[in-house]
Amino acid sequence: MTESIPSGWVDAHCHLTDDRLWNNLDSILRECEQVGIQRWVLAGYSPQDWARQKVLREKYNTRIVASFGLHPWWVCTQTEQSIDKALADLESQLTEISLLGETGLDAFGPRKDFLALQERAFLAQLSLAQKANKPLVLHVVRTHEKAISMLDAHAPVRGWVHSYSGTVSEVRRYLDLGLCISLGGSVLGMQPGKLKQLVESIPQDRLLIETDAPDQRPRLPELAQETLNHPRNLIRIAHAIADFSGKDPIRLLDNSRINIERVLA
Ligand SMILES: [Zn+2]
């Protein structure tokens, strides 16, 4: 018998395995369900994170979508040897996952000093995704040109660029590669006209909505006192993006769910 897929809204990107959420997860997920969120696409960080994802997959079934990968931030803290060991671990677990990531390149601040190491890990993960035909969860910060050329060399690619807040011309290049674009709280810091332009540049069958919880707390006055980004904020993020761009928030969330399911199918 195949397991049924929940019909509620889906968070396209969150880190439920993070220590800041892990110990209260039952009540956190209940709070999400109260506002209509029933499924969570996790984003891989490190081998320790993958082990926790497996626990959640076991416990919550199809409500959890597993994605294992080596996050660029983790890669920056490692040696070539420890990365190679983790890549071998990843290769042995490809049958367990729906997506591969998050992976990519991050040139923000001191991380740009580790770009050679990041490119090495990204390249290896692109090859693994290609070999296993897995969609990608991409993290790209301040190095879109390089990431796009590496993705292009592995085309066709599937998946999405998470928490996108770059330019409209780069959106077009990701769309041309066949990728979706996921927007989260980070875009709410953009100048409103720019945000509207960005949302309009993404066709409705390519646009996803995410929280990246517990990080990237949306800059909304009603959340100013909160210390972390609760995954139930998915609805608030959709409403705020819709307000700025003249869209219907419910349609944004419905389309996001449909698009995620299409990529995962
Ligand atoms: Zn993330």
Residues whose N, C-alpha, C, O or C-beta is under 5 A from the ligand:
A	BS01	ZN	A43 D212
